[in-house]
Amino acid sequence: MASVRLDASASSDPDGDALTFRWRQVSGPTVNLTSPPGQPAEVTFTAPLVATSARIVVEVTVRDARASATALSTIDVVPASPGLIGGRVVDENNNPVRGATVFAVREDGVTSNTTTTDDNGNFVVNPARIGRHTVHVEDQLHEATTATATVSSGMLSITEPDPIRLTVLAGTLQGVVRSSAGVPLAGARVQVFDGGGNAIRSATTAPDGSYRIPGMSARVIRDAQLIRVSPDDLIPWLEALPPLTIGADNRLDFLYADLHLTLTIKRVKGQPRPRFPVDVDLVYSGEVVASAEVNRSTSRLRFQNLPASLFLVRVTPKGGPTRQFEIRLMPGRVNSARVTYTPGLR
């Protein structure tokens, strides 16, 4: 930006009286008029940045003890030729970030055009007006950040820093693990697995049953498939991970359930009586997690602290065919189910 100097030191008084000088701006874009120390006959100011041509008028009044005189100075200001802002955007591992949004805001609030980074993470803001800019970089998978650049007329200005480094946008997965009675389960292991069965994130519940898994970046969320909760002395809970939001605090609570199962063994007319005992197995995620024996035609069974998920009830009478029934348990409640089993029917 150009500096302008106005000088009225050629003013004189025929009587040799001392002169005083008073400067003021009459019109045009506002500028800051400053006289050098001990030189009131001079004034300087920095020409403002303008988008269109403008005219600044400055008045000086010169006085002695008896009279005064006034003069006007006219300064025409034209827009400076714009420059360019260039730079490169990378991630924490120095990999180029493609498709990041970049724009610049000059100190006076003027905003540039928006551009995006190419396959190599490079960008050019064109045009960029003369002056100091804050360069904003935004990407949906990373935290937004800024850099600076000072643009000169017709020049390519590189950002500071260069390259601009983005931090992966990482949210959390958090929640509470409780028994079917609502009691917090401390010390439970909460693990997130990828599709290959590898644990990629984990946490342990606090005394209040809460857990918090940080570092849930876009890449982790993309790879995450399953979540497993393993409280002491309870059946491990395994389920598919629901959709998570990138960069957010995602919540997933685990509240165990109870099951009241009423099993009726029904005899078919003309068929022999069913033989006891009848084995009842609860199957969860392909494994038998609870079993009981039934020795009466109608029996009531209770299973406590089961994962609120889909179970198979497998009924096998002695010497008879096995039947399976699906039951989905709801969290935080006693689930009731009635199962009628007829050994003679296929």
N, C-alpha and C positions, 0 to 999 in steps of 0.2 A: 504494500500500500504506500502511495506517494505522500511525501511531506511537503506542505505548502508554507512558504515564508513571505510575510508582508512587512515592508520596511518604510517607515515614515520619518527616518532620521534626517532626511534632507530638509525637513521643515526648519524655518528660522524666524527670528523676530528682529526687526530693524533696530529696536531699542536694546537688544541684548538681554531681554527678560527671559527668565527660566520658563520652559514649556512643560505642559503636562499632556499626556496622551490617554485617550479613552477609546477602547476597541469594543465593538459589539457586532454580533451577527444580525443582519436585517432579514434575510430570507434564505431558503434552501434547506437541504438536509442538515440536521443539527451537527455541529462540530464543536470541539473543545479548543477555545482560543487560549493560548499560553504565551506569556512574554518571558524571554530569558532573564535570569537574575540581573538586575541593574541595567536592563535595556528596555525600558518601557516603550520606546519608539518602534520596537519590532514585535511581531506576533507570529506564532506558528500553529499549524494544526495538521492533522492527518486527513487526507482526502478520504471520504467515506466510500465504501463499496456500494455501487448502485447497479440496479438492473436495467435502468434506462437513463439517458442523458439528463443531467440536472445542473442547475446554476446556483452558486452560492454567492451571496452579496454580503460584504463586510464593510462596516463604516468605522472610520477613525475620526475622532474630534480632538483637535489640537488647541490648547488654551494658553494664554499668558495672563497677566494680571488684569488686563482690560478688555480683551477680545478673544474670539474663538473662530476656528475655521473647520469645516467638515469636508471629507472626501470619501468616495465609495470605491471599493475594489470589487471586480466581478471575476469569479473563477468558475469556469465550465468544467464539469466532471462527466466523463464518459465511462461506460462499462468497460472493465478490463477484459482482455481475451481470456476465456476460461482455460483451465488446465485439466489434468486427469489425475485420478487417484488409482493406484494399482496395489495389488498385494496378493497374498496366498493364504488359504485357510486350511489348517490341518487339525487332526485329532491328537489325543494325548500320546499316541504312538507314532506321530509324524506321518500318518496316512492322510492323503488328500481328502477333503470333505467336499463332495460333489452336491450341487444344487442348493447350497446355503444362500440365503437372501442377504444382500449387502446394500446399504445406503448410507449416505453421509449427511450430517447436519452441521452447517456452519455456525459459528458463535452467535450470529444474529438470528438464528432460528430457521434460516433458509435451508430447505431439504432438497437433496439431489434426486435424480432419477434412481430407481431401484434396479439392481442387476443381480445375477446369480453366478456362483462359482462353476467353473467347467470341470471336466473329468479329472484334471490335475489340481483342482482346488484354487485355480487362479481367477482373478476378477479384475475388471477395470470399470471405475465409475466415470462415465463420460456423458456430458461435460461435468466438471466440478468448478465452481466459482472460486475466485481468488480469496484466500484467507485460511484460517485455522478451522479444521473440521473434526468432529467426532464421528468415527466410522462405526456403524452398528452392523453386527453380524448375527443372524438368527438362523436356527436350524431345528427342525422338530425333534431330532434325536439328541441334541446337545443343548447345554445351557447357553443362553444368549450372552454375548460379550461385546466389548468395544475396543477400538484402537484410535489413534490420532493420526492426522496428516495435515501438513501445511502446504497449501496449493499456491504456486506461482504461475503467472500468466504464461500460457502456452507450454507448460512443463508437466512431465509425469512425476507425480509425488508418490513415494512409497510409504506405506503405513508404518507406524511405530507402535507395537513391535511388528517385525516381519520374520517369519510368518505369524499370522494370528492363530493362536492355539485354542481349540474348543474343548470343553470338558463334557464327557458323556452325561446326558440327562438321566439321572438315576432316581427312581422313587423307592418306596418301601412296600413290604408286605407285612401286615401286622394284624393282631387279633388276640383272642382269649380262648383258652382250652378249659372246659369245665366238664365235670362228671354229669351223669343224668340227674343228680340231685342239685345241680347248680354250683357244686363246690369247685373252686379253682384248683387246677391240677398243676402243681409246681414241678419243675424238673423234667417236663415232657420234651422230647426231642422233636423239632419241627424241621423237616427237610424237603427241599425242592429238587426234583430229579428231571434230567433231560430225557429225550426219547430213547437213549441207550442205557438208561438205568443208572446213570452217574449222578451223584449228589452234587449240585452246583451251588447251592446256598443252604444255610442251616441256621438254626437258633435254638435256644433252650428257654422254656417258659420260666418266668419269675415267680416269686411266692404268690402273687395275685393271679397267676395263670396266664399272664400276658406274654406275648412274644413279639419281636420286631426283627425283620430281616431287611437290612439295608442293601444298597447296591443292585436294585432291580432295574438294570439298564434295559435299553431296547433289545440288545443282543441276548441278555439273560431271559427276558420275557419271551423272545422268539423261540429260544431253545427249551424253555420250561414246559413240561408236560404233566407231571404228577406232583402231588404233595402228600407227605406221609407224616402222621403224628403218632409218636410212640410214648405214651405215658407209662410210668411204672405200674406193673401188675394189671394193665388193661390191654384190650385187644388193639393193636396198631391200626390206625385209621389211614386208609389209602384211597385217594380219589383223584380224578382228573382235575387239573388246575383250571379254574374258570378264566375267562378273558381278563387281562389286567391292563391298566392304563399307564402308559409311559410317563414317567416323571411325577406320578401322583402317589399319595399314601393309600394304597389298596388295603382293604380290610377283609379278612376271612376268619370267622369264628368257628370253633368246633365245640359242639355241645352234644355229649353222648345221650343215648336213649335207652329205655327199657322196653322189653317185649313180654306181654302176657299172651301165651299161646294156649288155646284150647284145642285139643286134638281128640277127635271122635273116630274110633275104629268101627266102621259100619259093616255088618255082616250081610251078605247077599243071600237071599233065600235060595236054598238048594245047594249052596256052597258050604264047605266045611268052615267051622269057626276059625277065626284068625289065631295064630299061635303067638304066644307071648314069650319073652319080652319083645316089644317093638322099639327099635333104635330110632331116635330123633337126632339129627345133626343139623346144626346151623353152619352154612357154608358162606364164607365171605372172601371175595377175591380169589376164589379157587381153593381155599383152605378151610378145613373144618375148625371153627373157632369155639364151638360149644357143643356138648352132647348130653343126652339124657336117655333113660330107659323108661318105657311106659309098660305097665302091667295090667292096665284096666282098659275097658272099651272107651271110656271117656276120662281124659286126664288133663290137668291144667299145669302148665309149665311156666316158669318165670326165668327170664334171662336179663341180667342187669348190665349196664354200662357197655352197650353195643354202639359201634359207629353208626351214626344216622345215615344209612346208605341202603343199597339193595342187597338183600340176603336171599339165599335159597334155603328152604326148609326141606330136608331130605328125610323121608320116612321109609324105614325098612323093617317089616315084620320078620320074625324068625321063619326062614324058609320061604318067604314070599317076595314078590317083586318090589323094587324100589320106585317110589314116586317123589317128584320134586315140585315145590310150589314157591313162587316168588313173593317176597314181602319187602316193601320199601318202608324203612323206619324214618320217622320224623323226629327232629332234634327236640330235646327238652320236654319230652312227654312220655307217658306210658302208652305204648302202641299195643293194641289188642288185635288178635287175629284168630279166626276159627278155621280149622282145617279138618275136613271130613275125608277119611281115607277108606276106600273099599278095596280090600286085597283082591277080590275075585274079578274086578273089572280091569280091562286093559285098554 
